[in-house]
Amino acid sequence: MKNKRHRMIREIVENQNIETQLQLTQELRNFGFDVTQATISRDIKELGLIKVVSGENTFRYSLPTAVVVNNVDRSRRMFRDNVLKVAASENIVLLKTLPGMAQAVAACLDGMNWETLLGSVAGDDTIFALTTNSQAAGDLAQRLHEYVE
């Protein structure tokens, strides 16, 4: 049942502008899936869905493959438009973003495939990026500052 539901969620977010978990819940119910918001929340995490810009001040759920195309200009725009603060401490870099944009920025950051960046964890407006050491964290923070400016 879970696999069928996940397939349906992928199809829904690929073909419709789904902005909220409630909308996704309603769409799944239209297709015969009896789901709760808690189930949808878990499914979103398991599928790695992210929120992407769909218009002025609007966001929609998307599959992570939609942000894999990652060039330098796009990355600079993503950081400049959405990152509010960058700070390093030991081997962690903290990024504060506009509300709802942390996952998209983190996906962009991870997609850059920088050798010293081990990975990132994103919430709603905060990202923790783990680096190989404190020097790498400082270098990453400096590079991101340049992108933000």
Disulfide bonds with the S-S distance in Angstrom:
none
